[in-house]
Amino acid sequence: MFSFSFKNRIAFYYIISTGLLISVVFFVIYHSIDHNVNTHINEDINDEVQKHLREIVIDPNNTYLIQVDEWREREHNTVNVNPVFVQFLDINKQLIDKSPNLKGIQLKVYSTEWNNKFIDTYLNKKPIRQIQVPLLDKNKVVGYLLIAMSLDDATMILNNLQNTLLIAFPLILLILFLIARLIAGRSIKPVSLITATSSKITKDNLKERISLPQNKDELYVLSKTINDLLDRIENAVEREKQFTSDASHELRTPLTVLKGTLEVLVRKPRTQAEYEDKIKYGISEVNRLNTLVDQLLLLARFENQIQSLKVEKVYLNAMILDILTRFSSKINVKKISINPSFSKDFNIESDNYLLSIIISNIISNAIKYSNEKGTVSIQLSQNQNTTTCTITDNGIGIAKEDLDKIFNPFYRSNPTQHPEIKGSGLGLSIVKRLADLLNIQFEIHSEVGKGTTVVLSFNS
């Protein structure tokens, strides 16, 4: 198949539909004129028949001879634009008289079954239409009247019309194609602008946007959709750049600390206690680095949606108690009171591993940001088909203006005010993405100096 441009395809499809419509119109025109011409000829023939029937006198005493003297006299004094051929026959279909224009030829006589019917035939190789009318006297056939008219003019008219339509049809289609192509070119001009603008957009130039057309039509919607897509791509690229920069920084920090600690150890001999102290400090930084790497890998894994879900029955009571056991040393160090409130055993259908990461991160944050001798409350409840897990602490809280930023990777609210609290800023980002993946409704409410409340809602 030929490869057409979009502009030519629009014009081509337009011409196909228009061509079909014009064909139907031409067909109707031709057959309407053909019907009218033939109807007119038939009416003229019938008029001639009636006129001649009124002028015929039948003599029953002369073996039903037809007297045509008056007809002959009138026929010799009448000029017809459309030749009319007249022929009279007796009961035996023998010629009685005929019009002078027949000269040495005669109209063809047909069997009685063709009486009073129009017949298209030829006279001296010329197309004619004739009718054969029986002459009656007291319901008895005494002769025949044959009337014929030439079809030359009608045939010429119809042939000329047919030729005109056949010549006009391709010319009209060609003209319409050129017009449609011009209109299509103007119509898709915004598409060309979209293509030109899109070609300027590269990974280093994501600021370019498509100018929106004035008319809010389909091209306006297309342009706006592309611009929205470019906005999302630009934001995603910026987030990736920021993530890479922050990840590099966060990974470099514990490595720098480890390097500095080791350099201090090798400068001069140290006591056993100093070596142990520096080694323990280095181990804590290695642990911090391991945790950070694990979180980055986890975040990248679910960012690319590689991990498949394993849905099973999860017992929330047992999961929360296991997590609290893992954090028991930190809880004891800060002398935090844990107030679990479980009215019964709660279970849901979810991914056990991923859900444990979510709840573990939330409890870890509650412990981390609680003051010494603070309180962490954990409540499980159920309302109709929704199971809710509410974790509340009375710690340092989060500023209102930071609540919409805490889900961004590596973001930490006012870390300089609390340098003693270590963290990477990845915990809540992981929680939010895993909650969306597991279709868990996640809400967080906080106030500086009063604490934070996190609400997880599970659909049963």
C-alpha positions as CSV (number, residue, x, y, z in Angstrom):
1,M,0.0,0.0,0.0
2,F,1.2,3.5,-0.8
3,S,2.5,5.5,2.1
4,F,0.5,8.7,2.4
5,S,1.2,11.6,4.7
6,F,-1.4,12.4,7.4
7,K,-2.5,15.4,5.4
8,N,-3.0,13.3,2.2
9,R,-4.7,10.6,4.1
10,I,-7.3,13.1,5.4
11,A,-7.9,14.4,1.9
12,F,-8.0,10.8,0.5
13,Y,-10.6,9.6,3.0
14,Y,-12.6,12.8,2.4
15,I,-12.5,12.2,-1.3
16,I,-13.6,8.6,-0.9
17,S,-16.7,9.6,1.2
18,T,-17.4,12.6,-1.1
19,G,-16.9,10.4,-4.2
20,L,-19.5,7.9,-3.0
21,L,-21.9,10.8,-2.2
22,I,-21.4,12.4,-5.7
23,S,-21.8,8.9,-7.3
24,V,-25.2,8.5,-5.7
25,V,-26.2,12.1,-6.6
26,F,-25.1,11.6,-10.3
27,F,-26.9,8.2,-10.4
28,V,-30.1,9.8,-9.1
29,I,-29.8,12.8,-11.5
30,Y,-29.2,10.5,-14.6
31,H,-32.0,8.1,-13.8
32,S,-34.4,11.0,-12.9
33,I,-33.7,12.6,-16.3
34,D,-33.9,9.3,-18.0
35,H,-37.3,8.6,-16.4
36,N,-38.6,12.1,-17.2
37,V,-37.5,11.9,-20.9
38,N,-39.1,8.5,-21.3
39,T,-42.2,9.5,-19.6
40,H,-42.5,12.6,-21.9
41,I,-42.0,10.4,-25.0
42,N,-44.7,8.0,-23.7
43,E,-47.1,10.8,-23.1
44,D,-46.5,12.2,-26.6
45,I,-47.1,8.8,-28.1
46,N,-50.3,8.4,-26.1
47,D,-51.4,11.9,-27.3
48,E,-50.8,10.9,-30.9
49,V,-52.7,7.6,-30.4
50,Q,-55.7,9.4,-28.9
51,K,-55.6,12.1,-31.6
52,H,-55.6,9.5,-34.4
53,L,-58.2,7.4,-32.8
54,R,-60.6,10.3,-32.8
55,E,-60.0,10.9,-36.5
56,I,-60.5,7.4,-37.7
57,V,-63.8,6.4,-39.3
58,I,-64.6,2.7,-39.6
59,D,-66.9,1.6,-42.5
60,P,-68.6,-1.6,-41.5
61,N,-70.1,-2.0,-44.9
62,N,-66.8,-2.1,-46.6
63,T,-65.3,-5.1,-44.8
64,Y,-64.2,-2.8,-42.0
65,L,-62.0,-0.6,-44.0
66,I,-60.5,2.3,-42.2
67,Q,-61.1,5.7,-43.7
68,V,-58.1,7.9,-43.2
69,D,-58.7,10.7,-45.6
70,E,-58.9,13.4,-43.0
71,W,-55.8,12.0,-41.3
72,R,-53.8,12.0,-44.5
73,E,-54.9,15.6,-45.3
74,R,-53.8,16.8,-41.9
75,E,-50.6,14.8,-41.9
76,H,-49.6,16.5,-45.2
77,N,-50.1,19.9,-43.6
78,T,-48.4,19.3,-40.2
79,V,-44.8,19.8,-39.3
80,N,-43.6,17.8,-36.4
81,V,-40.4,18.6,-34.6
82,N,-40.1,15.1,-33.3
83,P,-40.8,12.7,-36.1
84,V,-44.0,10.6,-35.6
85,F,-44.5,7.5,-37.6
86,V,-48.1,6.3,-38.2
87,Q,-49.2,3.1,-39.8
88,F,-52.7,1.6,-40.2
89,L,-53.4,-2.1,-40.6
90,D,-56.6,-4.0,-41.3
91,I,-57.8,-7.0,-39.3
92,N,-55.4,-9.2,-41.2
93,K,-52.5,-6.9,-40.3
94,Q,-52.3,-5.8,-43.9
95,L,-51.2,-2.2,-44.6
96,I,-54.0,0.3,-45.2
97,D,-52.0,3.5,-45.0
98,K,-48.9,5.0,-43.4
99,S,-47.4,8.4,-42.8
100,P,-45.3,9.8,-45.7
101,N,-42.1,9.9,-43.5
102,L,-42.0,6.1,-43.5
103,K,-41.4,6.2,-47.3
104,G,-40.5,2.7,-48.4
105,I,-40.3,1.1,-45.0
106,Q,-42.9,-0.1,-42.5
107,L,-43.2,-0.4,-38.8
108,K,-42.7,-3.8,-37.4
109,V,-45.9,-5.6,-36.5
110,Y,-45.9,-7.6,-33.3
111,S,-48.2,-10.4,-31.9
112,T,-51.3,-9.5,-30.0
113,E,-49.7,-9.9,-26.7
114,W,-47.7,-6.7,-27.3
115,N,-50.9,-4.7,-27.9
116,N,-51.0,-1.4,-26.0
117,K,-47.4,-1.8,-24.8
118,F,-44.5,0.4,-25.5
119,I,-41.8,-1.3,-27.4
120,D,-38.2,0.0,-28.0
121,T,-37.0,-1.2,-31.4
122,Y,-35.2,0.1,-34.5
123,L,-36.4,1.6,-37.7
124,N,-33.8,1.7,-40.5
125,K,-31.2,1.2,-37.8
126,K,-32.5,4.2,-35.8
127,P,-33.9,3.8,-32.3
128,I,-37.6,4.3,-32.0
129,R,-40.4,3.6,-29.5
130,Q,-43.7,2.4,-30.8
131,I,-47.0,1.2,-29.6
132,Q,-49.5,-1.1,-31.3
133,V,-53.1,-0.3,-30.6
134,P,-56.0,-2.5,-31.7
135,L,-59.0,-0.7,-33.4
136,L,-62.3,-1.9,-32.0
137,D,-65.8,-1.8,-33.4
138,K,-68.4,-3.1,-31.0
139,N,-65.6,-4.8,-29.0
140,K,-64.4,-6.5,-32.1
141,V,-60.9,-5.9,-33.5
142,V,-61.2,-4.5,-37.0
143,G,-57.6,-3.2,-37.5
144,Y,-54.5,-1.9,-35.9
145,L,-52.9,1.5,-35.3
146,L,-49.1,1.7,-35.0
147,I,-47.6,4.9,-33.7
148,A,-43.8,5.3,-33.2
149,M,-41.5,8.2,-32.3
150,S,-37.8,8.6,-32.8
151,L,-35.5,8.2,-29.8
152,D,-32.6,10.0,-31.4
153,D,-33.0,13.2,-29.4
154,A,-33.7,11.3,-26.1
155,T,-30.7,9.1,-26.7
156,M,-28.5,12.1,-27.6
157,I,-29.6,13.9,-24.4
158,L,-29.0,10.9,-22.2
159,N,-25.6,10.2,-23.9
160,N,-24.5,13.8,-23.5
161,L,-25.6,13.8,-19.9
162,Q,-23.8,10.5,-19.2
163,N,-20.6,11.8,-20.9
164,T,-20.8,15.0,-19.0
165,L,-21.2,13.3,-15.7
166,L,-18.4,10.8,-16.4
167,I,-16.1,13.7,-17.3
168,A,-17.2,15.9,-14.5
169,F,-16.9,13.2,-11.8
170,P,-13.0,12.8,-11.8
171,L,-12.6,16.6,-12.3
172,I,-14.8,17.3,-9.3
173,L,-12.9,14.7,-7.3
174,L,-9.5,16.1,-8.3
175,I,-10.6,19.7,-7.4
176,L,-12.1,18.5,-4.1
177,F,-8.9,16.6,-3.3
178,L,-6.8,19.7,-3.8
179,I,-9.2,21.8,-1.7
180,A,-9.4,19.1,1.0
181,R,-5.6,18.8,1.0
182,L,-5.2,22.5,1.4
183,I,-7.8,22.6,4.2
184,A,-6.3,19.5,5.9
185,G,-2.9,21.2,5.7
186,R,-4.2,24.2,7.5
187,S,-6.1,22.1,10.0
188,I,-3.1,20.0,11.0
189,K,-0.8,23.0,11.2
190,P,-1.0,22.9,15.0
191,V,0.2,19.2,14.8
192,S,3.3,20.4,12.9
193,L,3.9,23.0,15.6
194,I,3.6,20.2,18.2
195,T,6.1,18.1,16.3
196,A,8.5,21.0,15.9
197,T,8.3,21.8,19.7
198,S,8.6,18.2,20.7
199,S,11.8,17.8,18.7
200,K,13.4,20.6,20.8
201,I,12.7,18.7,24.0
202,T,15.7,16.6,25.2
203,K,16.8,15.2,28.5
204,D,18.8,18.5,29.0
205,N,15.9,20.7,27.9
206,L,12.6,19.8,29.6
207,K,11.4,23.4,30.0
208,E,10.0,23.6,26.5
209,R,6.2,23.6,26.2
210,I,3.7,23.5,23.4
211,S,1.8,26.6,22.7
212,L,-1.9,26.0,23.3
213,P,-4.3,26.7,20.4
214,Q,-6.9,29.4,20.8
215,N,-9.7,27.1,20.0
216,K,-10.4,24.6,22.7
217,D,-10.8,21.6,20.4
218,E,-9.2,18.2,20.2
219,L,-5.8,19.7,19.3
220,Y,-6.0,21.9,22.4
221,V,-6.7,18.8,24.5
222,L,-3.8,17.0,22.8
223,S,-1.4,19.9,23.4
224,K,-2.5,20.3,27.0
225,T,-2.1,16.6,27.7
226,I,1.4,16.6,26.2
227,N,2.3,19.6,28.3
228,D,1.0,17.9,31.4
229,L,3.0,14.8,30.5
230,L,6.1,16.9,30.1
231,D,5.4,18.5,33.5
232,R,5.3,15.0,35.1
233,I,8.4,13.9,33.3
234,E,10.3,17.0,34.3
235,N,9.2,16.6,37.9
236,A,10.2,12.9,37.9
237,V,13.6,13.7,36.4
238,E,14.1,16.4,39.0
239,R,13.1,14.0,41.8
240,E,15.5,11.4,40.4
241,K,18.3,14.0,40.2
242,Q,17.6,15.1,43.8
243,F,17.3,11.5,44.9
244,T,20.7,10.6,43.4
245,S,22.3,13.7,44.9
246,D,20.8,13.0,48.3
247,A,21.7,9.3,48.2
248,S,25.3,10.1,47.3
249,H,25.5,12.6,50.1
250,E,23.9,10.2,52.6
251,L,26.2,7.3,51.6
252,R,29.2,9.5,51.6
253,T,28.6,10.8,55.2
254,P,29.1,7.4,57.1
255,L,32.0,6.5,54.8
256,T,33.7,9.8,55.6
257,V,33.1,9.2,59.3
258,L,34.6,5.7,59.0
259,K,37.6,7.0,57.1
260,G,38.2,9.8,59.6
261,T,37.9,7.3,62.5
262,L,40.4,4.9,61.0
263,E,42.8,7.7,60.1
264,V,42.7,8.8,63.8
265,L,43.4,5.3,64.9
266,V,46.6,4.9,62.8
267,R,48.2,8.2,63.6
268,K,49.6,7.0,66.9
269,P,49.3,4.2,69.4
270,R,46.1,4.1,71.4
271,T,44.9,2.5,74.6
272,Q,42.7,-0.6,74.5
273,A,39.7,1.5,75.6
274,E,40.2,4.1,72.9
275,Y,40.5,1.4,70.2
276,E,37.3,-0.3,71.5
277,D,35.5,3.1,71.6
278,K,36.5,4.0,68.0
279,I,35.8,0.5,66.7
280,K,32.3,0.6,68.3
281,Y,31.7,4.0,66.7
282,G,32.8,2.6,63.3
283,I,30.5,-0.4,63.7
284,S,27.6,1.9,64.4
285,E,28.4,3.8,61.2
286,V,28.6,0.6,59.3
287,N,25.2,-0.4,60.7
288,R,23.8,2.9,59.7
289,L,25.3,2.5,56.2
290,N,23.8,-1.0,55.9
291,T,20.4,0.3,57.0
292,L,20.6,3.1,54.4
293,V,21.6,0.7,51.6
294,D,18.7,-1.6,52.5
295,Q,16.3,1.2,52.4
296,L,17.6,2.5,49.1
297,L,17.4,-1.0,47.6
298,L,13.8,-1.4,49.0
299,L,12.8,2.0,47.6
300,A,14.3,1.3,44.2
301,R,12.7,-2.2,44.1
302,F,9.2,-0.9,44.5
303,E,9.8,2.2,42.4
304,N,10.3,-0.2,39.5
305,Q,7.5,-2.4,40.6
306,I,9.7,-5.5,40.4
307,Q,8.4,-7.1,43.6
308,S,5.3,-9.2,43.3
309,L,2.8,-9.2,46.2
310,K,2.2,-12.3,48.3
311,V,-1.2,-11.8,49.8
312,E,-2.0,-13.9,52.9
313,K,-3.7,-13.7,56.2
314,V,-1.8,-11.3,58.5
315,Y,-2.4,-11.3,62.3
316,L,-1.9,-7.7,63.3
317,N,-1.7,-8.3,67.1
318,A,1.2,-10.7,66.8
319,M,3.0,-8.6,64.2
320,I,2.9,-5.5,66.4
321,L,4.1,-7.4,69.5
322,D,7.0,-8.9,67.5
323,I,8.0,-5.5,66.2
324,L,7.9,-4.1,69.8
325,T,10.1,-6.9,70.9
326,R,12.7,-6.0,68.3
327,F,12.7,-2.4,69.5
328,S,12.7,-3.3,73.2
329,S,16.3,-2.2,73.8
330,K,15.6,1.3,72.4
331,I,12.4,1.5,74.3
332,N,14.2,0.6,77.5
333,V,17.0,3.1,76.9
334,K,14.5,6.0,76.5
335,K,12.2,4.5,79.2
336,I,9.2,4.9,76.9
337,S,5.8,3.5,78.0
338,I,4.1,1.4,75.3
339,N,0.3,1.3,75.6
340,P,-1.2,-1.3,73.3
341,S,-5.0,-1.4,73.0
342,F,-6.2,-4.7,71.4
343,S,-9.8,-5.5,72.2
344,K,-9.6,-8.8,70.2
345,D,-7.5,-10.6,67.6
346,F,-7.4,-8.6,64.3
347,N,-6.4,-10.2,61.0
348,I,-6.4,-8.9,57.5
349,E,-5.5,-10.0,54.0
350,S,-2.2,-8.4,52.9
351,D,1.5,-9.0,52.2
352,N,3.0,-9.9,55.6
353,Y,6.6,-8.8,54.8
354,L,5.7,-5.4,53.3
355,L,3.1,-4.7,56.0
356,S,5.7,-5.5,58.7
357,I,8.1,-2.9,57.0
358,I,5.3,-0.3,57.1
359,I,4.4,-0.8,60.8
360,S,8.0,-1.2,61.8
361,N,9.0,2.1,60.3
362,I,6.1,3.9,61.9
363,I,6.8,2.4,65.4
364,S,10.6,3.1,64.9
365,N,9.8,6.8,64.2
366,A,7.4,7.0,67.2
367,I,10.2,5.7,69.4
368,K,12.9,7.8,67.8
369,Y,11.1,11.1,68.0
370,S,9.6,10.5,71.5
371,N,11.1,12.3,74.4
372,E,12.6,10.3,77.3
373,K,9.8,8.7,79.5
374,G,7.4,9.5,76.7
375,T,4.4,7.4,75.7
376,V,3.6,5.5,72.5
377,S,0.0,4.2,72.1
378,I,-1.0,1.5,69.6
379,Q,-4.7,0.9,69.0
380,L,-6.4,-1.6,66.8
381,S,-10.1,-1.2,66.0
382,Q,-12.7,-2.3,63.5
383,N,-15.7,-0.4,62.0
384,Q,-17.8,-2.4,59.6
385,N,-15.4,-3.6,56.8
386,T,-12.5,-1.3,57.8
387,T,-9.8,-2.3,60.3
388,T,-7.8,0.6,61.7
389,C,-4.3,0.8,63.3
390,T,-3.6,4.0,65.1
391,I,0.0,4.7,66.4
392,T,0.4,7.9,68.6
393,D,3.4,9.4,70.3
394,N,3.8,12.5,72.4
395,G,7.2,13.4,71.0
396,I,8.6,16.5,69.2
397,G,6.0,16.5,66.4
398,I,6.2,17.8,62.9
399,A,5.7,21.4,61.7
400,K,2.5,22.0,59.8
401,E,4.3,23.3,56.8
402,D,6.4,20.2,56.6
403,L,3.6,17.6,56.6
404,D,3.3,17.7,52.8
405,K,7.1,17.2,52.3
406,I,7.9,14.4,54.7
407,F,7.1,11.7,52.1
408,N,9.9,12.9,49.8
409,P,13.0,10.8,50.0
410,F,15.8,12.1,52.3
411,Y,13.6,14.9,53.6
412,R,13.8,15.5,57.4
413,S,11.9,18.2,59.3
414,N,14.3,20.6,61.0
415,P,17.1,18.1,61.6
416,T,19.4,20.9,63.0
417,Q,17.1,21.4,66.0
418,H,17.6,17.8,67.0
419,P,21.1,16.7,65.9
420,E,21.0,13.9,68.4
421,I,18.3,12.1,66.3
422,K,19.9,10.3,63.5
423,G,18.1,9.3,60.3
424,S,18.1,9.2,56.5
425,G,14.6,10.6,55.8
426,L,13.6,7.5,53.8
427,G,11.3,5.8,56.3
428,L,8.1,7.7,55.6
429,S,8.8,7.7,51.9
430,I,9.0,3.9,52.0
431,V,5.9,3.7,54.2
432,K,3.9,5.9,51.8
433,R,4.8,4.0,48.6
434,L,4.2,0.6,50.2
435,A,0.9,1.7,51.6
436,D,-0.2,2.8,48.1
437,L,1.0,-0.5,46.7
438,L,-1.0,-2.5,49.3
439,N,-4.0,-0.2,48.9
440,I,-3.8,1.0,52.5
441,Q,-5.2,4.4,53.4
442,F,-2.4,6.3,55.2
443,E,-3.0,9.5,57.3
444,I,-0.6,11.4,59.5
445,H,-1.5,14.2,61.9
446,S,1.1,16.1,63.9
447,E,1.7,19.2,66.0
448,V,5.1,20.6,67.1
449,G,5.7,19.8,70.8
450,K,2.6,17.6,71.2
451,G,3.3,14.6,69.1
452,T,2.3,12.7,66.0
453,T,-0.5,10.3,65.2
454,V,-0.4,7.9,62.2
455,V,-3.6,6.1,61.0
456,L,-3.5,3.0,58.8
457,S,-6.9,1.9,57.4
458,F,-7.3,-1.6,55.9
459,N,-10.3,-2.7,53.9
460,S,-11.4,-6.2,55.1
